[in-house]
Amino acid sequence: MFRKLCLKFCPHPSRITAPQAFAYILYSILENEPVEIASWSEDGKSFSVHDGDRWANLVLQKYFRHTNQSSFQRQLNLYGFRKVKKGPNR
């Protein structure tokens, strides 16, 4: 679902506005970074971070210029993402 929304609302990087930028960057991360660090779930409705150290030190630093996981989590919460505590996407 997120993939479809991002593709619909983020057609080209030069046309995105500040609120859309986070969604576009997150989509880019999940599509371009190694799946050993983070990946989409099988159904594409969620994503998982598999290697928190590499996520913070490599990915967050590269895309957001910081390594603060709490700041990234606040951004996710702002856009309506929630931690999956049970079910197939856990």
N, C-alpha and C positions, 0 to 999 in steps of 0.2 A: 504494500500500500504506500509506504513512504517513497519508494522508488518512483511510482507513478506521479505522486504529488510533486516531488522534486523536479521530475522531468517536465511536468506541466507548468510549474511556477518558475523554473530556473532554466529557460531555454538557452541562454548564452551568458557567460560570465560578465560581459561588459554591460549587460542590461539589468543586472540584479541590483536591488536596493538593500539597505542595511538589514531589514528584517529577514530578507530572503537569503542573505549571505551565509548565515550559519547553516541553514539547510543545504545549500549548495556545497559548502565546504565539507560537511559531514558526508554527503553523498560521494563527493570526490575521494575522500579518505577511504571509504568502504569499497569503492571500486578500484582504487589504484594502489593501496598499500597491501603488503603481504597478508594473506589470510591467517598466518601464524600469529599475527598481532591482533587483528580484529576482522570480523566477517559478518555477512548477513546470515540470518537463520535460513533454514531450508525453504520456508514459505515466503521469505522476504518481508515479513511484517515486523521484524526486530533485528537487532544486531548484538553481537557479543564482543567484548574485549577479552582476548585470551592471554595476553602477556602485558600486564599492567605496567611493568617497569619500562619496557620498550615503547608502550603506548605513550606514557608520560614524557619520557626522555627523547624519543625520536619523532613521534607523530604530532603530539601537541606542540612541541617546540617548532616543528616545521610549518605547521598550518596556522597556529595561533600565537606564536612567539612567547609562549610560557609553558611551564610544566605543571601547572596547578590543576590537579584533577578536580578539586572542588569548584573551581570556576567553570570548567567544562560541564560538570554535573548541574550547576545552576542554569547554564544555557539550555541543557536538555530539558530540565524541568520547566523552564520558561516556554518552550515550544511544545509542551504537553507530553513529553516522553516520561515514562514511569518504569521503574525497575520491575521486571517480571519475577515474581517470587515462586510461582508454581505453574505447571503446565508444560507443554511440549517445547516451548521456547525458552525455558529456564536455563 
